[in-house]
Amino acid sequence: QVQLVESGGGLVQAGGSLRLSCAASGLTFGTYAMAWFRQAPGKEREFVAQILRDGRVYYTDFVKGRFTISRDNAKNTVYLQMNALKPEDTAVYLCNARLITTAISYWGQGTQVTVSS
């Protein structure tokens, strides 16, 4: 059974930092592309960042220069370092594992990030 468990969310003031973690089990972690998405109340889920098996990374424009995605294949974990947080970053952050070129995709339950002004 595949599980993705996010942690590290919380309440932080604008300008602050948080580091999210997503621990994966039940899959061959190194073969999956890992990504972070977020969903704010009343809004659609949106892409934040992705890291491929070979380490290539992609970011959506609104987090470039502020967020950094990384992975530790030995620990089956993907991270999202979030700096210079803004109130508009407030959302539930969800971890995704996707096997490229297939329809196989798994989601975590999410972790709440709240940024106060």
C-alpha positions in Angstrom: 0.0 0.0 0.0 1.4 3.3 -1.1 1.5 6.1 1.5 2.6 9.7 1.2 2.7 11.5 4.6 3.3 15.2 4.7 4.6 17.1 7.7 6.1 20.5 8.6 3.1 22.8 8.0 2.0 25.4 10.5 1.4 29.0 11.2 4.1 31.5 10.3 4.3 35.3 9.9 4.9 36.8 6.5 8.5 36.7 5.6 9.1 33.6 7.6 10.1 30.1 6.5 8.9 26.5 6.7 10.2 23.2 5.5 7.7 20.6 4.4 8.5 17.0 4.2 6.8 14.1 2.4 7.7 10.6 3.5 6.8 7.9 1.0 6.4 4.2 1.5 5.1 1.3 -0.5 6.7 2.4 -3.8 10.1 2.4 -5.4 10.8 6.0 -4.6 13.7 6.6 -6.9 11.6 5.8 -9.9 8.9 8.4 -9.3 8.8 12.1 -10.1 7.8 13.9 -6.9 5.9 17.2 -6.7 4.2 19.6 -4.4 0.8 21.1 -5.1 -1.3 23.4 -3.1 -5.0 24.2 -2.7 -6.4 27.3 -1.0 -10.0 27.5 0.2 -12.3 28.0 -2.7 -9.6 27.6 -5.3 -8.4 24.8 -7.6 -5.4 22.7 -6.8 -2.3 24.2 -8.4 1.2 23.1 -9.2 4.0 24.4 -7.0 7.2 22.4 -7.8 8.5 19.1 -9.2 11.7 17.1 -9.0 12.4 14.4 -11.4 14.3 11.2 -10.9 17.4 12.7 -12.3 17.2 15.7 -10.1 15.8 18.2 -12.6 13.5 20.7 -10.9 10.6 22.8 -12.1 8.8 25.6 -10.3 5.7 27.6 -10.9 6.5 31.3 -11.4 5.0 32.6 -8.2 7.5 30.6 -6.0 10.7 30.9 -8.1 13.5 32.2 -6.0 11.6 31.6 -2.7 10.9 27.8 -2.7 13.3 24.9 -3.2 12.3 21.3 -3.8 14.7 18.5 -3.0 14.7 14.8 -2.5 16.6 12.2 -0.5 16.1 8.8 -2.2 17.8 7.0 0.7 15.1 8.3 3.0 12.3 8.1 0.5 11.5 11.7 1.3 10.9 14.9 -0.7 11.2 18.3 0.8 9.9 21.8 0.1 11.9 24.6 1.7 9.7 27.7 1.7 11.3 31.1 2.4 9.9 34.7 2.2 6.4 33.4 2.7 3.5 35.6 1.8 -0.1 35.5 3.0 -1.1 34.3 -0.4 0.9 31.2 0.1 -1.7 30.1 2.6 -3.0 26.7 1.5 -3.0 23.0 2.1 0.2 21.6 0.5 0.0 18.2 -1.0 2.6 15.8 -2.0 2.3 13.8 -5.3 4.3 10.9 -6.7 4.0 10.2 -10.4 5.4 7.5 -12.5 6.3 9.3 -15.7 4.7 8.1 -18.9 2.0 6.2 -17.0 -1.2 7.2 -15.3 0.1 6.0 -12.0 -0.1 8.8 -9.4 -0.4 9.0 -5.7 -1.4 11.8 -3.3 -0.8 12.6 0.3 -3.4 14.0 2.6 -1.8 17.4 2.8 -0.4 19.7 5.5 -1.8 23.1 6.3 0.4 26.2 5.8 -1.0 29.5 7.1 0.9 32.7 6.6 -0.2 35.7 8.7 0.3 39.3 7.6 
